[in-house]
Amino acid sequence: MKRFLLILFFIFCCNSSNAQDTLVKSGSVKYTEADIYVDEDTIEKKTFEKNFKKEYTGNDFIYEQKTPEKNWWDHFKEWLAGIFRNIFSFKNPQASLNFVAILLKVLAALIIIFVIYLIVKALINKEGQWIFSKEAKQKVIHYSDMEKNIHLLDFEKLIKESIESGEKRIAIRYYYLWLLKVMAKNHYIEWDIEKTNSDYLYEIKSPTHKEEFTYLSYLYNYIWYGEFEIDETAFIKAENKFKKSLKTFSHG
């Protein structure tokens, strides 16, 4: 019986506590202005630097990659790649495109080399030599239309006319061509309008004749390609040397 009364007393106490909680919760609580907290901290105004957007224009800040539009050159490469893909066994379309890219680069390089070759060839044909070296230029004999066949020229007459007109440099030029004519006639050299002084020197067998021709070539280059007028003394000295050599090479 006592146990029963204890249980009823416990239940009564719990209900009383719950009722009090309900009354507290349901009661209206009133707040005054003094209960409101006002934040009086100073707020610092933030500003952006001028042109700050330029710092964020790199590839790392591009989150949306746009596929570039294809132009006529891209379509041409794809068309060409399609042809090669039908001829050869490529693993995928990209492999054929890579092959076309390499092929076009090789063709471009060959075209550039060919154009350079044509330019150099034109310059060589125009000047009769490799014109980019001054030293090489002085080792080549240039010919006018009249001098292309030296075997038909009367050098004694040409030299006389040049001296009378005061053109000593041209006279030395004729002496040198006359020497080549005599050397070819007596089989020291084989005349060819395209040959250089070095070519003729290589054909001469005798060391003595080689030495003499070397000096005359130097004399001719110095006077003719020097492009300055020589005085009477220097001309007579050179003329005597050429006359002596003409006699030497007149004997085959």
C-alpha positions in Angstrom: 0.0 0.0 0.0 2.8 2.3 1.0 4.5 1.5 -2.4 1.4 2.5 -4.2 1.1 5.9 -2.4 4.8 6.6 -3.2 4.1 6.1 -6.9 1.1 8.4 -6.8 3.2 11.1 -5.0 6.0 10.8 -7.6 3.6 11.2 -10.5 2.0 14.2 -8.8 5.3 16.0 -8.4 6.3 15.5 -12.1 3.0 16.9 -13.3 3.4 19.9 -11.1 6.9 20.6 -12.4 5.8 20.4 -16.0 3.0 22.8 -15.3 5.3 25.3 -13.9 7.6 25.1 -16.9 4.7 25.6 -19.2 3.6 28.7 -17.4 7.1 30.2 -17.5 7.4 29.5 -21.3 4.1 30.8 -22.2 4.5 33.9 -20.2 5.2 37.1 -22.1 8.8 38.7 -21.6 9.1 42.4 -22.2 12.5 44.1 -23.2 13.4 47.8 -22.8 15.8 50.0 -24.9 18.4 49.5 -22.3 18.5 45.8 -23.0 19.5 46.4 -26.7 23.3 46.3 -27.4 24.6 48.8 -30.0 27.8 48.0 -31.9 29.8 51.2 -32.0 33.0 49.8 -33.6 34.3 51.8 -36.6 33.9 50.0 -40.0 36.8 50.6 -42.3 35.8 51.2 -45.9 37.4 48.8 -48.4 38.3 50.0 -51.9 39.8 48.2 -54.9 43.0 49.3 -56.6 42.7 51.0 -60.0 42.8 48.5 -62.9 42.8 45.6 -60.5 41.2 43.4 -63.1 44.4 43.3 -65.1 46.0 41.1 -62.5 43.4 38.4 -63.1 43.6 38.1 -66.8 46.1 35.2 -67.0 45.2 31.7 -68.1 44.9 30.6 -64.4 41.9 32.8 -64.0 40.1 31.7 -67.2 37.6 29.1 -65.9 35.8 28.7 -69.2 37.9 27.7 -72.2 36.4 28.7 -75.5 37.2 26.5 -78.5 38.7 28.8 -81.2 36.8 29.0 -84.4 38.3 27.1 -87.3 39.5 29.1 -90.3 40.2 28.1 -93.9 43.7 26.9 -93.0 42.4 24.5 -90.3 39.8 23.2 -92.7 42.4 22.6 -95.3 44.6 20.7 -92.9 41.7 18.6 -91.8 40.9 17.9 -95.5 44.5 16.9 -96.2 44.6 14.8 -93.0 41.5 12.9 -94.2 43.2 12.1 -97.5 46.3 10.7 -95.7 44.1 8.9 -93.2 42.5 7.0 -96.1 46.0 6.2 -97.6 47.9 5.3 -94.4 46.8 3.5 -91.2 46.7 6.2 -88.5 45.6 5.3 -85.0 43.3 8.3 -84.8 42.4 11.6 -86.5 44.8 13.5 -84.3 47.7 11.4 -85.5 46.9 12.2 -89.2 46.7 15.9 -88.3 50.1 15.7 -86.6 51.5 14.1 -89.7 50.1 16.9 -91.9 51.5 19.6 -89.6 55.0 18.1 -89.9 54.7 17.6 -93.7 53.7 21.2 -94.2 56.7 22.5 -92.1 59.1 20.3 -94.2 57.5 21.6 -97.4 57.8 25.2 -96.2 61.5 24.7 -95.3 62.2 23.2 -98.8 60.5 26.1 -100.5 62.6 28.6 -98.6 65.8 26.8 -99.4 64.8 26.6 -103.1 64.0 30.4 -103.2 67.4 31.1 -101.6 69.1 28.9 -104.1 67.4 30.7 -107.0 68.4 34.1 -105.6 72.0 33.0 -105.1 72.1 31.4 -108.6 70.8 34.7 -110.1 73.4 36.7 -108.3 76.2 34.3 -109.4 75.0 34.4 -113.0 74.8 38.2 -112.9 78.2 38.8 -111.5 80.0 35.7 -112.8 81.1 34.7 -109.3 80.2 34.5 -105.7 79.8 38.1 -104.9 79.5 38.1 -101.2 83.3 38.0 -100.6 85.5 40.8 -101.6 88.5 38.6 -101.6 86.8 36.1 -103.9 85.6 38.9 -106.1 89.2 39.9 -106.8 90.1 36.4 -107.9 87.7 36.3 -110.9 88.1 37.8 -114.3 85.1 39.7 -115.6 84.5 39.9 -119.3 82.6 42.2 -121.5 80.8 41.0 -124.6 83.8 42.0 -126.7 86.2 39.9 -124.5 84.2 36.7 -124.4 86.3 35.2 -127.2 89.9 36.5 -126.5 91.3 34.5 -129.4 89.7 36.9 -131.9 91.0 40.1 -130.3 93.9 42.2 -131.4 95.4 43.0 -128.0 98.3 45.0 -129.3 95.9 47.4 -131.0 93.6 47.6 -128.0 96.5 48.3 -125.6 97.9 51.0 -127.8 94.5 52.7 -128.0 94.0 52.5 -124.2 97.4 54.0 -123.6 96.8 56.8 -126.0 93.5 57.7 -124.3 95.2 57.6 -120.9 93.4 54.5 -119.7 96.3 52.7 -118.2 94.2 50.4 -116.0 92.3 49.1 -119.0 95.6 48.5 -120.8 96.8 46.3 -117.9 93.5 44.4 -118.2 94.2 43.8 -121.8 97.7 42.7 -121.0 96.3 40.1 -118.6 93.7 38.8 -121.1 96.4 38.7 -123.8 98.6 36.5 -121.4 95.7 34.1 -120.9 95.3 33.9 -124.7 99.0 33.0 -125.2 98.9 30.5 -122.3 95.9 28.8 -123.8 97.4 28.7 -127.2 100.5 27.0 -126.0 98.6 24.6 -123.8 99.6 25.9 -120.4 95.9 26.2 -119.6 92.5 25.5 -121.1 90.6 28.7 -121.7 87.1 28.9 -120.3 85.3 32.1 -119.6 83.8 30.7 -116.3 87.2 29.8 -114.8 88.9 31.8 -112.1 92.6 32.7 -111.7 92.9 29.9 -109.1 91.6 27.4 -111.7 94.3 28.5 -114.2 97.0 28.4 -111.5 96.0 24.8 -110.7 96.4 23.8 -114.4 100.0 25.1 -114.7 102.5 22.3 -114.1 105.8 24.1 -113.8 106.5 25.6 -110.4 108.4 28.4 -112.0 105.5 29.2 -114.3 103.1 28.9 -111.3 105.1 31.5 -109.4 105.2 33.9 -112.4 101.5 33.6 -113.0 100.8 34.1 -109.3 102.7 37.4 -109.3 101.0 38.6 -112.5 97.6 37.7 -111.1 98.4 39.7 -108.0 99.6 42.6 -110.1 96.5 42.6 -112.3 94.1 42.4 -109.2 96.0 45.2 -107.5 95.8 47.5 -110.5 92.4 46.6 -112.0 90.3 45.9 -108.9 92.1 48.6 -106.9 90.1 51.2 -108.9 92.7 53.9 -108.7 94.8 55.4 -111.4 98.5 54.3 -111.5 101.3 56.6 -112.3 103.6 56.3 -115.3 106.4 54.6 -113.4 104.2 51.9 -112.0 102.5 51.3 -115.3 105.8 50.9 -117.2 107.1 48.5 -114.5 103.9 46.4 -114.8 103.9 46.6 -118.6 107.5 45.3 -118.8 106.6 42.4 -116.5 103.7 41.4 -118.7 105.8 41.7 -121.9 108.4 39.5 -120.4 105.8 36.8 -119.4 104.2 36.9 -122.8 107.5 35.9 -124.3 108.0 33.2 -121.6 104.6 31.6 -122.3 104.8 31.9 -126.0 106.9 28.7 -126.0 104.8 25.7 -125.5 
